[in-house]
Amino acid sequence: MGSDNTPSNVRPADELRDSPRPPGAREQPPDGEGRTLRRGLLLLDRLQRAGDAGLRVVELCRASGLQRATVHRLLATLLDTGHVQRSGRFHYVAAVRREAQGAGASDLARRIAPVLARVSKGCGDAAFAVVREGHSSWCIARHVGTYPVQILSVQVGARQPLGVGAAGLALLAALPDDEAQAAIHAHGVVLARYGGMTPERLELLVRNTRERGWAVVGNHAVQGALGVGRAVCDAEGQPLAGISVAASTARMTSHRQRWIAGLMKEALEDWDRGAA
């Protein structure tokens, strides 16, 4: 679906078997595996019922009857497989399945990957690309940089309110004002989970982004991190996506913010001309 240059050494289970099962035989998981699967599905069911509001670990424990350590262990697996995602610092929500949008997003992720690679190589920090999904942003690509400390503020496939991250903020500010206002006020109390974000604060960030031409936002998507973002528009000026670079707030001085914004602008201009 998305693109990510993080290596993986996970091999399919079929490759690890010494011999195939006899024809017609059904694989029966051990009791422990079956119990783990049932518990994981139970958590996923409770999160799906909770909707966008999500649940905290303590609420999942109460709703499922499972111990905190078990819930944490199961959530780690569900996060890793993309079935669950974080909402703010303490809540979890069931991930939205996006099969209908997958082809278009995969194509855009593939086309924009050279831009992320160029920007990330230039500054050493991680670069991201997001697209709009309703009133939310959806990360479709990520390129990890070479600087020793990487701020991997969002995973490919993650979804969060439009504007709490720099790429989403750039995309939000590029929308017509009526659409931007609808997105700003769509998430209600969920918005506060992202570093205490408020609609009023988001409106101010949008105004600043429009005046500046590029986005800056810190300590909302990830505590202690600051991102710089730009909108990606088509030939008619319609916003397609947002790209961003994230680093620690200490690393992101005002001079470095402007420099990275310039790197992104050059990369996007070359991309528009087909040279990226």
Secondary structure, 3 states (H helix, E strand, C coil): CCEECCCCCCCCHHHHCCCCCCCCCCCCCCHHHHHHHHHHHHHHHHHHHHHHHCEEHHHHHHHHCCCHHHHHHHHHHHHHCCCEEEECCCEEEECCCCHHHHHHHHHHHHHHHHHHHHHHHHHCCEEEEEEEECCEEEEEEEECCCCCCCCCCCCCCCEEECCCCHHHHHHHHCCCHHHHHHHHCCCHHHHHHCCCCCHHHHHHHHHHHHHHCCEEEECCCCCCEEEEEEEEECCCCCEEEEEEEEEECCCCCHHHHHHHHHHHHHHHHHHHCCCC
